[in-house]
Amino acid sequence: ASARRGRWLLALGFGLLVLGVLVGPERLSQRLRSMTDPQEVTIRERVYMWRSGFAMWREHPWLGVGQGGVGRLYSRYALPEAIKKRTGHLHNSPLQVLVEGGILGLVTWTWIWLAFFRFAWRLLRALGPDRMRERTLVVGGVAAVVAFLVTGLSEWSFGDDEVVTIAWALAALPFAVARHLPAGPSRSPALRPGSC
């Protein structure tokens, strides 16, 4: 297990090194600084959107403003200092779900992802070390979903059809692996298709 972890860390380090070489150290450090600079215009605008989103949510806490409600109502809640007075999304997936679906929508949305990660974790535990191909597919699907959700902290990832289609396809990998596990007493009922 420690040898496998060492290979993963080595691959991660190599990937970061390649990224640094391709992008260039100065450009990469400039980008990293701009991502954390609260005075950078796109960061400021996102903060304004988030504040406006919370104001919308406070008026509709349980069921939200409904699908597409941000686009319909944002101009009423836009802060005076905001550049954009109209937008269809808030540049934050959990906040968008909270505003449009309320607390009930956010709880349901969170439960879906927790069920996905629980299913993938159980599947990984059920796959032996001899099933490296299947384990790689599961880990790859989970890593893609994690990246998609992390990106959603500063974007409305679910609003980009091309990106969300790829994310759904990659999220299906653990289920595809579970579907092709051999039947028998060793196969956990929790890993049967259709169960989470």
C-alpha positions in Angstrom: 0.0 0.0 0.0 2.8 2.4 0.8 4.5 1.6 -2.5 1.3 2.4 -4.4 0.9 5.6 -2.4 4.5 6.5 -3.3 3.8 6.0 -7.0 0.7 8.2 -6.8 2.7 11.0 -5.1 5.5 10.7 -7.7 3.0 10.9 -10.5 1.3 13.9 -8.9 4.7 15.7 -8.4 5.7 14.9 -12.0 2.3 16.3 -13.3 2.8 19.5 -11.3 6.4 19.9 -12.6 5.1 19.5 -16.2 2.4 22.0 -15.6 4.9 24.5 -14.2 7.2 24.0 -17.2 4.4 24.4 -19.7 2.8 27.4 -18.2 6.0 29.1 -17.1 7.0 29.8 -13.5 6.3 33.6 -13.6 2.9 33.2 -15.3 1.9 30.4 -12.9 2.9 32.5 -9.8 1.1 35.5 -11.3 -2.1 33.5 -11.8 -1.9 32.0 -8.3 -1.5 35.6 -6.8 -4.4 36.9 -8.8 -6.6 34.0 -7.6 -6.1 35.1 -4.0 -6.1 38.9 -4.4 -9.4 40.2 -3.0 -8.9 43.4 -5.1 -8.8 41.5 -8.4 -12.0 42.5 -10.3 -13.3 39.0 -11.1 -12.9 37.9 -7.4 -14.6 41.1 -6.2 -17.5 40.5 -8.6 -17.9 36.9 -7.4 -18.0 38.1 -3.8 -20.8 40.6 -4.8 -22.7 37.8 -6.5 -22.4 35.6 -3.5 -23.6 38.3 -1.2 -26.6 39.0 -3.5 -27.2 35.2 -3.6 -27.4 35.0 0.2 -29.8 38.0 0.2 -32.1 36.1 -2.2 -31.9 32.9 -0.2 -32.7 34.7 3.1 -36.1 35.7 1.6 -36.8 32.1 0.3 -34.9 29.8 2.7 -36.7 26.5 2.5 -37.7 26.0 -1.2 -35.6 28.7 -2.8 -36.5 30.9 -5.8 -37.0 28.0 -8.2 -35.0 26.8 -11.2 -33.9 29.8 -13.2 -34.8 32.1 -10.4 -31.4 33.7 -10.2 -31.7 34.9 -13.8 -35.1 36.3 -13.1 -34.4 38.0 -9.8 -30.7 38.9 -9.7 -31.2 42.5 -10.9 -33.3 43.2 -7.8 -30.6 42.0 -5.5 -27.4 43.2 -7.3 -25.2 45.3 -5.1 -24.7 48.9 -6.2 -21.0 48.4 -6.5 -21.3 45.3 -8.7 -20.4 45.6 -12.4 -22.9 43.0 -13.5 -26.4 43.9 -12.7 -27.9 40.8 -14.4 -26.7 37.2 -14.4 -28.1 33.7 -14.5 -25.7 32.2 -12.1 -23.8 33.0 -8.9 -20.3 31.5 -9.7 -20.8 28.9 -6.9 -22.6 25.6 -7.4 -23.6 25.0 -3.8 -24.8 28.5 -3.4 -26.7 28.3 -6.7 -28.4 25.1 -5.5 -29.2 26.8 -2.1 -30.7 29.9 -3.7 -32.8 28.1 -6.3 -33.7 25.0 -4.3 -33.6 26.3 -0.8 -32.3 24.3 2.2 -34.2 21.2 1.1 -32.6 21.4 -2.4 -29.1 21.8 -0.9 -29.6 18.9 1.5 -30.8 16.7 -1.3 -28.0 17.7 -3.6 -25.4 17.1 -0.9 -26.9 13.7 -0.1 -26.6 12.7 -3.8 -22.8 13.4 -3.7 -22.3 11.7 -0.3 -24.1 8.6 -1.6 -21.9 8.6 -4.7 -18.7 8.8 -2.6 -19.9 6.2 -0.2 -20.7 3.8 -3.1 -17.3 4.4 -4.7 -15.5 3.8 -1.4 -17.4 0.6 -0.8 -16.6 -0.5 -4.3 -12.9 0.2 -3.9 -12.9 -1.8 -0.7 -14.6 -4.7 -2.4 -12.1 -4.7 -5.3 -9.0 -6.7 -4.6 -5.5 -5.7 -5.5 -5.7 -8.0 -8.5 -8.4 -5.7 -10.0 -6.1 -2.8 -10.7 -7.9 -1.9 -14.0 -11.3 -1.6 -12.2 -9.8 0.2 -9.3 -8.2 2.8 -11.6 -11.5 3.4 -13.3 -13.2 4.0 -9.9 -10.5 6.3 -8.6 -10.4 8.2 -12.0 -14.2 8.7 -11.8 -14.0 9.9 -8.2 -11.1 12.2 -8.9 -13.0 13.7 -11.8 -16.1 14.3 -9.7 -14.0 15.8 -6.9 -12.3 18.2 -9.4 -15.7 19.1 -10.9 -17.2 19.9 -7.4 -14.1 21.9 -6.3 -14.3 23.9 -9.5 -17.9 24.5 -8.6 -16.9 26.6 -5.6 -16.0 29.5 -7.9 -18.1 28.5 -11.0 -21.6 27.3 -11.8 -20.2 24.0 -13.2 -23.7 22.5 -13.7 -24.6 25.3 -16.1 -21.9 24.4 -18.7 -23.5 21.6 -20.8 -20.2 20.3 -22.2 -18.5 20.2 -18.8 -21.4 18.6 -16.9 -21.9 16.0 -19.6 -18.3 14.9 -19.2 -18.6 15.0 -15.4 -21.8 12.7 -15.5 -20.0 10.3 -17.9 -17.0 10.0 -15.6 -19.2 9.8 -12.5 -20.8 6.7 -14.1 -17.4 4.8 -14.1 -17.8 3.3 -10.6 -21.3 2.1 -11.5 -20.1 0.6 -14.7 -17.4 -1.2 -12.8 -19.9 -2.5 -10.2 -22.3 -3.7 -12.9 -19.6 -5.9 -14.3 -18.5 -7.5 -11.1 -19.1 -11.3 -11.0 -22.2 -12.3 -9.3 -22.0 -14.5 -6.2 -22.0 -14.5 -2.4 -18.8 -12.4 -2.3 -20.5 -9.5 -4.0 -22.0 -7.1 -1.5 -25.7 -6.2 -2.0 -24.6 -2.5 -1.7 -22.6 -2.9 -4.9 -25.5 -4.2 -7.0 -26.6 -1.8 -9.8 -29.2 0.6 -8.7 -28.2 0.6 -5.0 -26.3 3.3 -3.2 
